[in-house]
Amino acid sequence: MAQQQLEQGSYQFDAGPLGHIEGLTVSSSSEDKPLLHYFGGLPYALPPIGPYRFRRARPLPEYYRYGTRASPGRFTNSTAYCPQPSFLTQSDESLWDEDCCQLNIYIPAGDSPSTSGWPVFFYIHGGFLQYGSPNMSPTALAPLLGETAFKAIIVMPAYRVNALGFLASRELQAEANLHGETTGNMGFWDQRLALEWAAKNIACFGGDATNITVGGYSAGSHSAFQQLAHELYFVPDDKAVIRRMIMWSNSPGVQPKALSEHQKQFDELLKALNIPLAFSAEQKLKALRAVSPHDLIAVQDRLKLSEFRAFTDGAFISKDMVANINSGDFGRRMKRRGMKLINGECRDEHNLYQAWRTPAPTYDAVYTRLCADYPERVVGKLMAYACGEAHRLPSGVQNWQDLFGRLYADMQVHCLERGFLASLAKGGLEFGKDVLRYRFNWRARCVQLPPEWGVTHASDMAIWFWGEGMGDGLTYKEKKVLQPWNEAFAAFVRGDAVQWGTSDVKQMRRLNGDGTTDVWIDDRWDEGVKVWDLVNGDAGAGLVSWLRSML
C-alpha cells in the first residue's frame, strides 16, 4: 500500500475516565477504508523539568484527565523529543522538550478479535540510550495494521536518554535519599511508568491489559530486557504486567557500572561544563540544572565517557543481575511465569555500530571508547581476548575502527545474546517453543541505510514494521517473502502458539538473501558463550542466587 494512497482525518474519542480526546484516523483513499486510529503525545508522567531534571519522574495524579466533552484534549501530533545528539541526520532542536514523558498509541480500525480487547505491543525505541524517539508517523504504521495479520494496539513511549536519562553520582544519590527516591536509571523508570500507565489505562482504548508483549529494538531491546529483569526480581507475580518479550538485536549486556564509575563520568561532565568540582553538592546540582539543553547535549560528544547508561542501583537493577542469569534462576523465573521470548540479529550488525561515535584508529582509542559503555574491567578482558598482550589488530579485521564496530556489535548483540540464551536453556526454557531465535541475511529495497553496510543493525525494522514508511515501502514480491514472518510475529503478540520450525538452542530461523527461509545451525554459538563467560563469568552464581535457583 503506497503512502500516497493514505489520508488522515480527525478522530474524536471518549476515553472514559481519561476524558475526551482528539486523535487521527488514517484511511485508504482508494478504498475509503479506515486502517488505524492514532493518538500522539499523551503524557504518562508529570514533567521532569526544573528541579526534577535528573530525578525519577512522578506519576500523573489519580484523577488526571486529558480533556472534556466541551474541550477535548488534542493529541494529533507526536511526543516531544528528549534533547539528544545527532546521528546520521541532524537533530532538530526545535522539537526538543525535556517534558518528554509522553507516548503514542496506534489502534487497528474495526472490532477487536476478542471480547477482552486487542492484544498490546509495548514497543521501546532504540538509539544507544543516547538518542531516538517513538515518533513513527501513523501513515508509516498503517500498512502493518491495515493490511497484515498483525492486529494489536501498539504503545510507543518516549523516555529520557543520554545524561538526562542516565546520569548518576554521589551528589544525586544524596539528594534522592533526602526525597525518599533512588537515583540513576531515570530512563528505565520512565519506561516503567509508561508500562504501568498502559496496563492501567489501555482498556479505555479497547486493549487487553492482561495480554501485553514488551519489545524493543537495539537499546530498546536492552531496555525491554531490563524491564523484564525488574519485574522478575522486584515485582510480585500478581503485579506483573509483561506476558511476552521481544528483543530485536540486543542482549542483557554486562552487569552495569557501579556508582564509582558513574562518578568519574559525572565529574568529567561538570569539568566540560565549567562547573567547579570544589562546589558543594547542592551548588553542583543547581548549576547543572541551569545548563541549557543545547549546551548539555553539545558537550557530550566531547567526553571520553560519552555514553550515559545503566547503573547497578539495587532498586531498578539487581546487584546480582548477571549472577542470577548465570545460575539459571533468571530462566526458571521466566519459565514459572510462562514467559516467551523472540531474540535474534542481523548478519552485518557491526557496520552501523562502527559509525556511532567512532574512535580514532588506535588500540588506545578503541579501549577508551569501549570504556564509555562498559566497566573498565570488562573492556580490559575483551581487548586482551581480541588483541593479545601485543595489542595487535586481529587477522581478518580491516582496521581499528572496524574492530571497534565488531567488538561493539558482539557485546551488544552477537556474543552476549548467545551467552544469555545458554543460561535460559539451563533454566529450563524450551527452544522453538519458549524461545524463538532468528537471523536476517536479507534486506528490503526501501531501507535507507547505506547499501554498503549490508544487512546491518536496524535494517530489519522494515521487516517487522512492514516497510516502516521508508521510501516507496515494500514491493509486492517482498511482501510475499515476509508474509510468514509477519504471521508469526502477529501470532506471538496475540499469545498464540507459533510454528517457528526450530527445536534446539543452536537453531535459528533464517531469512536468506534470496528470500527463502530455512533453519540455520548457529556457527557463532561457541564463540558467543565463550565471550559471555569471559566478560560475565566472574559474576558466578553466588550463594544467594544458587539458593534461589533451587527454590
C-alpha positions as CSV (number, residue, x, y, z in Angstrom):
1,M,0.0,0.0,0.0
2,A,1.7,3.2,-1.2
3,Q,1.9,6.0,1.2
4,Q,0.3,8.5,-1.2
5,Q,-2.9,6.5,-1.1
6,L,-3.4,7.3,2.6
7,E,-5.2,10.2,4.1
8,Q,-5.7,11.4,7.7
9,G,-8.7,12.8,9.4
10,S,-9.8,13.9,12.8
11,Y,-10.9,11.2,15.3
12,Q,-13.0,12.2,18.3
13,F,-12.8,9.7,21.1
14,D,-14.4,9.2,24.5
15,A,-11.7,7.6,26.6
16,G,-14.0,7.1,29.6
17,P,-12.3,8.1,32.9
18,L,-9.4,9.6,30.9
19,G,-11.8,12.2,29.3
20,H,-12.5,13.2,25.7
21,I,-9.6,13.4,23.3
22,E,-9.0,14.0,19.6
23,G,-6.6,11.9,17.5
24,L,-6.3,10.9,13.9
25,T,-7.8,8.2,11.7
26,V,-5.7,7.0,8.8
27,S,-7.7,5.7,5.8
28,S,-7.1,4.3,2.4
29,S,-8.2,7.0,0.0
30,S,-8.7,4.5,-2.8
31,E,-10.9,2.2,-0.7
32,D,-12.4,4.7,1.7
33,K,-11.4,2.2,4.5
34,P,-10.1,3.2,7.9
35,L,-6.9,1.4,8.7
36,L,-5.9,2.7,12.2
37,H,-6.6,5.3,14.9
38,Y,-3.8,7.3,16.4
39,F,-3.2,9.4,19.5
40,G,0.2,11.1,19.8
41,G,1.9,12.7,22.8
42,L,-0.3,11.6,25.7
43,P,1.5,12.3,28.9
44,Y,2.1,9.4,31.2
45,A,4.0,11.3,33.9
46,L,4.5,14.8,35.3
47,P,7.1,16.9,33.5
48,P,10.7,16.0,34.7
49,I,11.9,19.6,34.4
50,G,13.4,22.4,36.5
51,P,14.2,20.9,39.9
52,Y,13.1,17.5,38.7
53,R,15.8,17.3,36.0
54,F,17.9,14.1,36.8
55,R,15.3,12.8,39.2
56,R,12.8,10.0,38.8
57,A,9.6,11.0,37.0
58,R,6.4,11.4,39.1
59,P,3.2,9.6,38.1
60,L,0.2,11.6,37.0
61,P,-2.4,12.4,39.7
62,E,-5.0,9.7,40.1
63,Y,-7.7,11.8,38.6
64,Y,-5.8,13.3,35.7
65,R,-7.9,14.0,32.6
66,Y,-6.8,14.6,29.1
67,G,-9.8,16.7,28.0
68,T,-13.5,17.2,28.4
69,R,-16.5,16.9,26.1
70,A,-16.6,20.7,25.7
71,S,-12.8,20.9,25.2
72,P,-11.3,17.6,24.1
73,G,-7.6,17.2,24.5
74,R,-5.8,17.4,21.1
75,F,-3.3,14.6,20.5
76,T,-2.8,14.6,16.8
77,N,0.9,15.2,16.7
78,S,3.6,13.2,18.4
79,T,5.7,13.0,21.6
80,A,8.3,15.6,22.4
81,Y,11.9,14.7,21.6
82,C,14.1,14.4,24.5
83,P,17.1,16.7,23.8
84,Q,19.7,14.5,22.1
85,P,22.8,14.3,20.0
86,S,22.7,13.8,16.2
87,F,23.3,10.5,14.4
88,L,23.1,10.1,10.6
89,T,20.8,13.1,10.4
90,Q,20.9,16.4,12.2
91,S,18.9,16.6,15.4
92,D,16.2,19.2,15.1
93,E,16.4,21.3,18.3
94,S,13.1,23.0,17.6
95,L,11.4,19.7,18.5
96,W,13.3,19.3,21.8
97,D,11.5,19.4,25.1
98,E,12.6,17.9,28.4
99,D,8.9,17.3,29.1
100,C,9.0,14.2,27.0
101,C,7.3,11.6,29.3
102,Q,4.6,11.1,26.7
103,L,3.5,8.2,24.5
104,N,1.9,7.4,21.1
105,I,-0.9,4.9,20.6
106,Y,-1.7,3.1,17.3
107,I,-5.0,1.2,17.3
108,P,-6.3,-1.1,14.5
109,A,-9.5,0.1,12.9
110,G,-12.6,-2.2,13.3
111,D,-13.7,-4.5,16.1
112,S,-11.1,-6.3,18.3
113,P,-10.7,-10.0,17.7
114,S,-11.8,-11.0,21.2
115,T,-14.2,-9.9,23.9
116,S,-11.2,-9.0,26.2
117,G,-9.9,-6.5,23.6
118,W,-6.9,-6.0,21.4
119,P,-3.5,-7.6,22.4
120,V,-1.0,-4.9,23.2
121,F,2.6,-4.4,21.9
122,F,4.5,-2.1,24.1
123,Y,7.5,-1.0,21.9
124,I,10.6,0.8,23.3
125,H,12.7,2.7,20.7
126,G,16.4,2.4,20.3
127,G,19.3,4.8,20.0
128,F,22.2,3.5,22.2
129,L,20.2,5.1,25.2
130,Q,21.6,8.4,23.9
131,Y,19.1,9.5,21.2
132,G,15.9,8.4,19.4
133,S,12.1,8.8,19.6
134,P,9.0,6.7,19.3
135,N,7.5,9.0,16.6
136,M,6.7,6.7,13.8
137,S,4.1,8.5,11.8
138,P,0.6,6.9,11.7
139,T,0.9,6.6,8.0
140,A,4.1,4.6,8.4
141,L,2.3,2.0,10.5
142,A,-0.9,2.0,8.5
143,P,0.3,-0.8,6.2
144,L,1.3,-3.0,9.2
145,L,-2.1,-2.6,11.0
146,G,-4.2,-2.3,7.9
147,E,-3.1,-5.0,5.5
148,T,-1.3,-7.7,7.5
149,A,-2.1,-10.3,10.1
150,F,-0.7,-8.1,12.8
151,K,-3.7,-6.7,14.8
152,A,-2.7,-5.3,18.1
153,I,-2.6,-1.9,19.8
154,I,1.0,-0.5,19.7
155,V,2.1,1.7,22.5
156,M,5.4,3.6,22.0
157,P,6.7,5.7,24.9
158,A,9.3,8.5,24.8
159,Y,11.7,8.4,27.6
160,R,14.7,10.4,28.8
161,V,18.0,9.5,27.1
162,N,21.7,10.4,27.5
163,A,22.6,12.4,30.6
164,L,19.0,13.4,31.1
165,G,18.0,9.8,31.5
166,F,21.1,8.0,32.9
167,L,23.3,10.4,34.9
168,A,24.3,9.2,38.3
169,S,26.6,10.4,41.1
170,R,27.1,10.6,44.8
171,E,25.6,14.1,44.8
172,L,22.4,12.9,43.0
173,Q,22.2,9.9,45.3
174,A,22.4,12.0,48.4
175,E,19.7,14.3,47.0
176,A,17.5,11.3,46.1
177,N,17.9,9.9,49.6
178,L,16.5,13.2,51.1
179,H,13.4,12.8,48.9
180,G,13.0,9.1,49.6
181,E,13.9,8.3,46.0
182,T,16.5,6.3,44.1
183,T,18.9,7.8,41.6
184,G,20.1,6.9,38.1
185,N,18.3,4.8,35.5
186,M,15.7,7.6,35.1
187,G,15.1,6.5,31.5
188,F,14.2,2.9,32.7
189,W,11.9,4.3,35.4
190,D,10.2,6.4,32.7
191,Q,9.6,3.3,30.6
192,R,8.3,1.6,33.7
193,L,5.8,4.4,34.4
194,A,4.7,4.2,30.8
195,L,4.2,0.5,31.0
196,E,2.2,0.8,34.2
197,W,0.1,3.5,32.6
198,A,-0.6,1.2,29.7
199,A,-1.6,-1.7,32.0
200,K,-3.9,0.6,33.9
201,N,-5.5,2.6,31.0
202,I,-5.2,0.6,27.8
203,A,-8.7,-0.9,28.3
204,C,-10.0,2.7,27.7
205,F,-8.7,2.3,24.1
206,G,-10.0,-1.2,23.6
207,G,-6.8,-3.0,24.7
208,D,-6.4,-6.1,26.8
209,A,-4.2,-5.2,29.8
210,T,-3.7,-8.9,30.6
211,N,-2.1,-9.5,27.2
212,I,0.9,-7.2,26.9
213,T,4.1,-8.0,24.9
214,V,7.1,-5.8,25.7
215,G,9.6,-5.4,22.9
216,G,12.2,-3.1,21.5
217,Y,15.0,-2.6,19.0
218,S,18.7,-2.1,19.9
219,A,18.8,-0.1,23.1
220,G,15.1,-0.5,23.2
221,S,15.7,-4.3,23.2
222,H,18.2,-3.9,26.1
223,S,15.6,-1.7,27.8
224,A,13.0,-4.4,27.3
225,F,15.3,-6.9,29.0
226,Q,15.8,-4.5,31.9
227,Q,12.0,-4.2,32.3
228,L,11.7,-7.9,32.4
229,A,14.6,-8.3,34.9
230,H,13.0,-5.7,37.1
231,E,9.6,-7.5,37.0
232,L,11.2,-10.9,37.8
233,Y,13.1,-9.6,40.8
234,F,11.2,-6.6,42.1
235,V,7.6,-7.1,41.2
236,P,5.4,-9.9,42.7
237,D,3.7,-12.4,40.3
238,D,0.3,-10.9,40.9
239,K,1.5,-7.4,40.0
240,A,3.5,-8.5,36.8
241,V,2.5,-6.7,33.6
242,I,4.7,-8.4,31.0
243,R,3.4,-11.6,29.3
244,R,5.9,-12.0,26.5
245,M,9.2,-10.4,25.4
246,I,10.7,-9.4,22.1
247,M,14.4,-8.5,22.0
248,W,15.5,-7.4,18.5
249,S,19.2,-7.0,18.1
250,N,20.4,-6.7,21.7
251,S,21.1,-8.6,24.8
252,P,21.4,-8.1,28.6
253,G,25.0,-6.9,28.2
254,V,27.1,-7.0,31.3
255,Q,26.5,-6.1,35.0
256,P,26.0,-2.2,34.7
257,K,28.6,0.1,36.2
258,A,28.7,0.8,39.9
259,L,28.4,4.3,41.4
260,S,32.2,4.9,41.5
261,E,32.5,4.6,37.7
262,H,29.4,6.8,37.2
263,Q,31.0,9.4,39.4
264,K,34.0,9.6,37.0
265,Q,31.6,10.5,34.2
266,F,29.7,13.0,36.4
267,D,32.9,14.8,37.3
268,E,34.0,14.8,33.6
269,L,30.7,16.3,32.6
270,L,31.0,19.0,35.2
271,K,34.5,19.9,34.1
272,A,33.4,20.1,30.5
273,L,30.6,22.5,31.5
274,N,33.0,24.6,33.6
275,I,31.2,23.8,36.8
276,P,33.8,23.7,39.6
277,L,34.3,20.4,41.4
278,A,35.0,22.4,44.5
279,F,31.4,23.4,44.6
280,S,29.2,21.9,47.3
281,A,26.9,19.1,46.1
282,E,23.9,21.5,46.2
283,Q,25.8,24.1,44.1
284,K,26.8,21.5,41.6
285,L,23.3,20.3,41.0
286,K,21.9,23.8,40.9
287,A,24.5,24.8,38.3
288,L,23.9,21.6,36.3
289,R,20.1,22.1,36.2
290,A,20.7,25.7,35.0
291,V,22.6,24.5,31.9
292,S,20.6,24.9,28.7
293,P,19.6,21.7,26.8
294,H,21.7,22.8,23.9
295,D,24.9,23.1,26.0
296,L,24.2,19.9,27.9
297,I,23.9,17.9,24.7
298,A,26.7,19.6,22.8
299,V,29.3,18.8,25.4
300,Q,28.5,15.1,25.5
301,D,30.2,14.3,22.1
302,R,33.5,15.6,23.5
303,L,33.5,13.5,26.6
304,K,35.8,10.4,27.0
305,L,33.0,8.8,28.9
306,S,30.4,9.9,26.4
307,E,27.8,7.1,26.8
308,F,25.3,7.5,29.7
309,R,24.0,4.1,30.6
310,A,22.6,1.9,33.3
311,F,23.6,2.0,37.0
312,T,23.6,-1.1,39.3
313,D,21.4,0.7,41.9
314,G,19.8,-2.3,43.7
315,A,16.4,-0.7,43.1
316,F,15.7,-1.0,39.4
317,I,18.6,-3.2,38.5
318,S,19.6,-6.1,40.9
319,K,23.2,-6.1,42.1
320,D,23.0,-9.9,41.2
321,M,21.6,-9.4,37.7
322,V,24.3,-11.3,35.9
323,A,24.8,-13.8,38.7
324,N,21.1,-14.6,38.6
325,I,21.4,-15.2,34.8
326,N,24.4,-17.5,35.3
327,S,22.8,-19.6,37.9
328,G,19.7,-20.4,35.7
329,D,17.5,-18.6,38.2
330,F,16.5,-15.9,35.7
331,G,15.4,-18.6,33.2
332,R,13.5,-20.5,35.9
333,R,11.6,-17.4,36.9
334,M,10.7,-16.8,33.2
335,K,9.5,-20.4,32.9
336,R,7.4,-20.1,36.1
337,R,5.7,-17.0,34.7
338,G,5.1,-18.6,31.3
339,M,7.3,-16.1,29.7
340,K,8.2,-16.5,26.0
341,L,10.9,-14.6,24.1
342,I,11.9,-13.7,20.5
343,N,15.5,-12.8,20.1
344,G,17.9,-12.5,17.2
345,E,20.1,-10.5,14.9
346,C,21.1,-9.2,11.5
347,R,24.2,-10.6,9.7
348,D,26.1,-7.3,9.5
349,E,25.3,-5.6,12.8
350,H,28.8,-4.1,13.1
351,N,28.6,-1.7,10.2
352,L,26.1,0.6,11.9
353,Y,27.8,0.2,15.3
354,Q,31.1,1.3,13.8
355,A,29.5,4.6,12.8
356,W,28.4,5.7,16.3
357,R,31.0,8.0,18.0
358,T,33.7,6.2,16.1
359,P,37.1,6.3,17.9
360,A,40.4,7.3,16.3
361,P,42.2,4.3,14.6
362,T,44.4,3.2,17.5
363,Y,44.3,0.5,20.2
364,D,44.2,3.0,23.0
365,A,41.3,5.0,21.3
366,V,39.2,1.8,20.9
367,Y,39.9,0.8,24.5
368,T,38.9,4.3,25.8
369,R,35.8,4.4,23.6
370,L,34.6,1.0,24.9
371,C,35.1,2.2,28.5
372,A,32.4,4.7,27.8
373,D,29.9,1.9,27.6
374,Y,31.3,-0.9,29.8
375,P,33.1,-1.2,33.1
376,E,36.9,-1.0,32.5
377,R,37.5,-4.5,34.0
378,V,35.2,-5.8,31.2
379,V,37.0,-3.8,28.5
380,G,40.4,-5.0,29.6
381,K,39.3,-8.6,29.3
382,L,37.7,-8.0,25.9
383,M,40.6,-6.2,24.4
384,A,43.1,-8.8,25.7
385,Y,41.0,-11.5,24.1
386,A,40.8,-9.7,20.8
387,C,44.3,-8.2,20.5
388,G,46.5,-10.2,22.9
389,E,49.4,-8.8,25.0
390,A,51.0,-7.2,22.0
391,H,47.9,-5.1,21.3
392,R,47.9,-6.2,17.6
393,L,45.0,-5.9,15.2
394,P,43.4,-9.3,14.8
395,S,43.6,-11.0,11.5
396,G,40.5,-10.7,9.2
397,V,39.8,-7.1,10.6
398,Q,40.3,-4.2,8.2
399,N,41.4,-1.6,10.8
400,W,41.0,-0.4,14.3
401,Q,37.6,1.2,13.6
402,D,36.4,-2.0,12.0
403,L,37.5,-3.8,15.1
404,F,35.6,-1.3,17.3
405,G,32.4,-1.9,15.3
406,R,32.8,-5.7,15.5
407,L,33.5,-5.7,19.3
408,Y,30.7,-3.3,20.0
409,A,28.3,-5.5,18.0
410,D,29.5,-8.6,19.8
411,M,29.0,-7.0,23.2
412,Q,25.6,-5.6,22.3
413,V,24.2,-8.4,20.2
414,H,26.1,-11.4,18.7
415,C,28.0,-12.9,21.6
416,L,26.2,-11.7,24.7
417,E,22.8,-12.8,23.4
418,R,24.2,-16.3,22.9
419,G,25.5,-16.4,26.5
420,F,22.2,-15.2,27.8
421,L,20.3,-17.9,25.8
422,A,22.6,-20.6,27.0
423,S,21.6,-19.7,30.6
424,L,17.9,-19.7,29.7
425,A,18.4,-23.3,28.4
426,K,19.9,-24.1,31.8
427,G,16.8,-22.6,33.4
428,G,14.5,-25.0,31.5
429,L,13.1,-22.8,28.7
430,E,12.4,-24.8,25.5
431,F,13.9,-23.5,22.3
432,G,11.5,-23.4,19.4
433,K,8.6,-23.1,21.9
434,D,9.5,-20.7,24.7
435,V,12.5,-19.1,22.9
436,L,12.4,-18.2,19.2
437,R,15.7,-17.3,17.6
438,Y,16.1,-15.6,14.2
439,R,18.8,-14.4,11.8
440,F,18.4,-12.0,8.9
441,N,20.6,-12.2,5.8
442,W,18.0,-10.3,3.7
443,R,17.3,-6.6,3.3
444,A,14.4,-4.7,1.8
445,R,15.0,-2.3,-1.0
446,C,13.3,0.6,0.8
447,V,15.9,0.6,3.7
448,Q,17.6,3.9,3.7
449,L,20.9,3.0,5.4
450,P,24.0,3.0,3.2
451,P,23.8,0.0,0.8
452,E,27.5,-0.9,1.5
453,W,26.5,-1.6,5.2
454,G,24.6,-4.7,4.0
455,V,22.2,-6.4,6.4
456,T,23.2,-4.1,9.2
457,H,21.8,-3.1,12.6
458,A,18.3,-1.7,12.2
459,S,17.9,-2.7,8.5
460,D,15.3,-5.2,9.6
461,M,13.0,-2.5,11.0
462,A,11.4,-2.6,7.6
463,I,10.6,-6.3,8.1
464,W,9.0,-6.1,11.5
465,F,7.1,-2.8,10.8
466,W,6.2,-3.7,7.2
467,G,8.2,-1.1,5.5
468,E,8.0,1.4,8.4
469,G,7.1,4.2,5.9
470,M,10.6,4.1,4.3
471,G,10.8,5.2,0.7
472,D,8.2,3.5,-1.5
473,G,7.7,0.8,1.1
474,L,7.8,-3.0,0.4
475,T,7.3,-4.3,-3.0
476,Y,4.6,-6.9,-3.8
477,K,7.4,-9.6,-4.1
478,E,8.9,-8.6,-0.8
479,K,5.6,-8.8,1.0
480,K,5.2,-12.4,-0.2
481,V,8.7,-13.1,1.2
482,L,7.8,-11.5,4.5
483,Q,4.3,-12.8,5.0
484,P,5.2,-15.9,7.0
485,W,7.4,-13.8,9.3
486,N,4.6,-11.3,9.8
487,E,2.1,-14.0,10.6
488,A,4.5,-15.5,13.2
489,F,5.1,-12.0,14.7
490,A,1.3,-11.5,14.9
491,A,0.6,-14.9,16.5
492,F,3.3,-14.3,19.1
493,V,1.9,-10.9,20.1
494,R,-1.6,-12.4,20.3
495,G,-0.3,-15.1,22.6
496,D,-0.9,-18.0,20.2
497,A,1.5,-20.9,19.6
498,V,4.0,-20.1,16.9
499,Q,5.2,-22.6,14.3
500,W,8.8,-21.4,14.2
501,G,10.5,-24.5,12.8
502,T,13.3,-24.8,15.4
503,S,13.8,-27.3,18.2
504,D,17.3,-26.7,19.6
505,V,19.2,-23.9,21.3
506,K,21.6,-23.7,18.4
507,Q,19.0,-23.5,15.7
508,M,17.8,-20.1,14.2
509,R,15.1,-19.4,11.8
510,R,16.9,-17.6,9.0
511,L,15.8,-15.3,6.1
512,N,18.3,-15.7,3.3
513,G,19.4,-13.1,0.8
514,D,17.4,-14.9,-2.0
515,G,14.2,-14.5,0.1
516,T,14.0,-18.2,1.2
517,T,13.5,-19.1,4.9
518,D,15.3,-22.1,6.4
519,V,16.7,-23.3,9.8
520,W,20.3,-22.4,10.3
521,I,22.7,-24.1,12.8
522,D,24.3,-21.2,14.6
523,D,28.1,-21.2,13.8
524,R,28.8,-18.5,16.3
525,W,27.3,-20.3,19.3
526,D,30.6,-21.5,20.9
527,E,32.3,-18.1,20.4
528,G,29.3,-16.3,21.9
529,V,29.2,-18.4,25.0
530,K,33.0,-18.1,25.4
531,V,32.8,-14.3,25.3
532,W,29.9,-14.2,27.7
533,D,31.9,-16.3,30.1
534,L,34.9,-14.0,29.6
535,V,33.1,-10.8,30.5
536,N,30.3,-12.1,32.7
537,G,31.7,-15.3,34.2
538,D,33.3,-13.7,37.2
539,A,29.8,-12.8,38.5
540,G,29.4,-16.5,39.2
541,A,26.1,-17.7,40.5
542,G,26.7,-16.6,44.1
543,L,25.3,-18.4,47.2
544,V,22.1,-16.4,47.3
545,S,21.4,-16.9,43.6
546,W,22.2,-20.6,43.8
547,L,19.7,-21.0,46.7
548,R,17.1,-19.0,44.7
549,S,17.6,-21.3,41.7
550,M,16.9,-24.3,43.8
551,L,13.6,-22.9,45.1
